[in-house]
């Protein structure tokens, strides 16, 4: 099963069915010549995610077998951060991230999201049409995370362009990795020279005393992990809401809350399809499959979502038993921040543009290639043009003024 080919992006469900036919753990290519075990069974996934004695997150034994110029390394190569660490080192790195994000107050994060939405609406509003992927979801996360980590809005394009290349895992992955790496180095240099009220500065000054190199790699991870999956979460949720009377019609329709759509995406169309990569410390039998040491074992959150939707159904909209956050010691440390960003962004957008109308039915939307994510290429919409007036300008100005360092209109 070739998870790198276009067919997987177009119809992942048929690939998941074929993988499941191999058993709880299947065998697939992440990139031409790069093989991995793929876990498609929930029980097997939980066993893997909670067993830190048998499994390691350190890819270096496998990495030694891969060509240095392989594009897949952009997403899988070892770096000294919490994602690729085990034991006490992982606990130390994770503690710094938890403490830094705990300093982000919910009301402050909400205002940052509103500011970013307002900036983007002011750009697309007069046109009466937009692509909610390239003109909203992706630049939105760049604006938000630039602000949270301490760079100005002018640097946002560098962020989402480089991460887009990196996540696709194809030939442009190495280029994206280099561009994103330079972005992070520039950020660290700026915050080393002058601290600010931002996540990067808090990590640099954390009592656990991370070295500048360690801070660099924590930022490399958390900035990328925050941007790309969250932008996919927003665009995937919007694609389910718009044109669906059960979710969205007008501001006064009594429609289902945005959180329902966000949770539906997390359960049935997770933004990060295949990741949670582990490596057996020693070769072993796992759920009936002989797993060799130092070969990637990927958790297919997308397959788990597919089989949950196919076989279970009937769940309460707020059922959080999905595994989109992962599980165990490496589960997502900033779930609430992510949910706040996604729900506030969609609600703010639909307040500004209450008659958003999709230009394509959902089954005709196309998806970006790559083995790791579930990411729309475009989500074209139309709406009543939003012509500037005094009250709207006043609202935009007030919102921008509340965010330190933001650009004035």
Residue pairs with C-beta under 8 A, 6 or more apart in sequence:
1 8
1 15
1 18
1 19
1 26
1 27
1 28
1 29
1 38
2 8
2 28
2 29
2 32
3 15
3 28
3 29
3 30
3 38
3 274
3 371
4 29
4 30
4 31
4 32
4 169
4 170
4 369
4 370
4 371
5 369
6 369
7 15
8 15
8 369
8 371
9 366
9 367
9 368
9 369
9 370
10 366
10 367
12 273
12 302
12 306
12 374
13 306
15 28
16 40
16 300
16 302
16 303
16 306
16 307
17 306
18 26
19 26
19 28
19 38
19 40
19 300
19 303
20 26
20 40
20 41
20 303
20 307
23 41
23 287
23 288
23 289
24 39
24 40
24 41
24 43
24 44
24 287
24 288
24 289
25 37
25 38
25 39
25 40
25 41
25 44
25 286
25 287
25 288
25 289
25 291
25 297
26 37
26 38
26 40
27 35
27 36
27 37
27 38
28 35
28 36
28 38
28 298
29 35
29 36
30 36
30 72
30 169
30 274
30 296
30 298
30 371
31 70
31 71
31 72
31 169
31 170
31 371
34 66
34 70
34 72
34 296
35 295
36 277
36 295
36 296
36 297
36 298
37 289
37 291
37 295
37 296
37 297
37 298
38 274
38 297
38 298
38 300
38 303
39 45
39 48
39 297
39 298
39 299
39 300
39 303
40 300
40 303
40 304
40 307
41 287
41 304
42 304
42 307
42 308
42 323
43 287
44 286
44 287
45 276
45 299
45 304
45 323
45 327
46 323
46 327
47 286
47 287
48 55
48 276
48 278
48 286
48 297
48 299
49 276
49 299
49 323
49 326
49 327
49 328
49 330
49 331
50 327
50 328
52 86
52 87
52 328
52 329
53 281
54 280
54 281
54 284
55 278
55 279
55 280
55 281
55 297
56 86
56 278
56 279
56 280
56 281
57 83
57 84
57 85
57 86
57 90
57 277
57 278
57 279
57 330
58 78
58 84
58 85
58 86
58 279
59 76
59 77
59 78
59 84
59 277
59 279
59 296
60 78
61 279
61 293
61 294
62 76
62 279
62 294
62 295
62 296
63 73
63 76
63 77
63 78
65 294
66 72
66 73
69 174
71 169
71 170
71 171
71 172
71 173
71 174
72 169
72 173
73 173
73 174
73 177
74 166
74 169
74 173
74 174
74 176
74 177
75 166
75 167
75 169
75 173
75 275
75 372
76 277
76 296
78 84
79 217
79 220
79 221
80 213
80 214
80 217
81 93
81 214
81 217
81 218
81 220
81 221
82 90
82 93
82 94
82 97
82 218
82 221
82 330
83 221
83 225
83 330
85 93
90 329
90 330
91 329
92 208
93 210
93 214
93 218
94 329
94 333
95 208
96 203
96 206
96 208
96 210
96 218
97 203
97 218
97 222
97 333
97 334
98 333
99 202
99 206
100 199
100 202
100 203
100 206
101 199
101 333
101 334
101 337
103 199
103 202
104 148
104 199
104 337
106 336
106 340
109 148
109 337
109 340
109 341
110 340
110 344
111 399
111 402
111 403
112 144
112 147
112 148
112 403
113 144
113 340
113 341
113 344
113 345
113 348
114 344
114 348
114 399
115 143
115 147
115 399
115 400
115 402
115 403
115 406
116 140
116 143
116 144
116 147
116 345
117 140
117 344
117 345
117 348
117 349
117 352
118 348
118 352
118 395
118 396
118 399
118 400
119 143
119 153
119 400
119 407
120 135
120 136
120 139
120 140
120 143
121 349
121 352
121 353
121 386
122 388
122 396
122 409
123 135
124 130
124 135
124 136
125 352
125 353
125 385
125 386
125 387
125 388
126 385
126 386
126 387
126 388
127 385
128 382
128 383
128 384
128 385
129 359
129 380
129 381
129 382
129 383
130 136
130 380
130 381
130 383
131 378
131 379
131 380
131 381
132 235
132 238
132 379
132 380
132 381
133 231
133 235
133 376
133 377
133 378
133 379
134 378
136 234
136 235
136 349
137 231
137 232
137 234
137 235
137 238
137 345
137 379
138 160
138 164
138 231
138 235
139 156
139 157
139 160
140 231
140 234
140 345
141 160
141 226
141 227
141 228
141 230
141 231
141 234
141 341
142 156
142 157
142 159
142 160
142 227
143 153
143 156
144 341
145 159
145 223
145 226
145 227
146 152
146 153
146 155
146 156
146 159
147 153
147 198
147 403
147 405
147 406
148 198
148 199
148 226
149 187
149 198
149 199
149 200
149 219
149 223
150 187
150 190
150 191
150 196
150 198
150 199
150 200
150 201
151 186
151 187
151 190
152 405
152 407
153 406
153 407
155 183
155 186
158 179
158 183
159 180
159 183
159 223
159 227
160 227
160 231
161 176
161 179
162 176
162 177
162 179
162 180
162 183
163 176
163 180
163 224
163 227
163 228
164 176
164 228
164 368
165 172
165 173
165 175
165 176
165 177
165 179
166 173
166 176
166 177
166 180
166 224
167 176
167 228
167 370
167 372
167 373
167 375
168 176
168 368
168 369
168 370
168 373
169 370
169 371
169 372
170 369
170 370
180 220
180 224
181 220
184 216
184 219
184 220
184 223
185 216
187 200
187 219
188 200
188 212
188 215
188 216
188 219
191 198
191 200
191 201
191 204
192 204
192 212
195 201
195 204
195 205
196 405
197 404
199 219
199 222
200 215
200 219
203 210
203 215
203 218
203 219
204 210
204 212
204 215
210 218
222 334
226 334
226 337
226 338
228 271
228 373
228 375
229 271
229 272
229 338
229 373
230 271
230 338
230 341
230 342
231 375
232 271
232 272
232 373
232 374
232 375
232 376
233 262
233 265
233 266
233 271
233 338
233 342
234 341
234 342
234 345
234 346
235 375
235 376
235 379
236 265
236 269
236 271
236 374
236 375
236 376
237 258
237 261
237 262
237 264
237 265
237 342
237 346
238 346
238 349
238 379
239 358
239 362
239 365
239 376
239 379
240 247
240 261
240 264
240 265
240 269
240 362
241 247
241 248
241 258
241 261
241 346
242 248
242 356
242 357
242 358
242 379
242 381
243 357
243 358
243 361
243 362
245 253
245 255
246 255
246 256
247 255
247 256
247 260
247 261
248 255
248 350
248 356
249 255
250 354
250 355
251 350
251 351
251 354
256 317
258 343
258 346
258 347
258 350
259 317
259 318
259 339
259 343
260 317
260 318
261 346
262 339
262 342
262 343
262 346
263 317
263 318
263 319
263 320
263 322
264 317
265 271
266 320
266 322
266 324
266 325
267 305
267 308
267 309
267 315
267 319
267 321
267 322
267 324
268 305
268 306
268 308
268 309
269 302
269 305
269 374
270 301
270 302
270 305
270 322
270 324
270 374
271 324
271 373
271 374
271 375
272 301
272 324
272 372
272 373
272 374
273 300
273 301
273 302
273 371
273 372
273 373
273 374
274 298
274 299
274 300
274 301
274 302
274 303
274 371
274 372
275 298
275 299
275 301
275 372
276 298
276 299
276 301
276 326
276 330
277 296
277 297
277 298
277 299
278 296
278 297
278 299
279 293
279 294
279 295
279 296
279 297
280 286
280 291
280 292
280 293
280 294
280 295
280 297
281 293
282 293
283 290
283 291
283 292
283 293
284 290
284 291
285 291
286 297
291 297
299 323
299 326
301 323
301 324
302 374
304 322
304 323
305 322
305 324
308 322
315 321
325 331
325 332
325 335
326 332
332 338
349 356
350 356
352 386
353 383
353 384
353 386
355 383
355 384
356 381
356 382
356 383
357 381
357 382
357 383
358 379
358 380
358 381
359 380
359 381
359 382
360 380
365 376
365 377
365 378
365 379
366 376
366 377
366 378
367 374
367 375
367 376
367 377
368 375
368 376
368 377
386 392
393 409
396 409
397 408
397 409
400 406
400 407
400 408
400 409
401 408
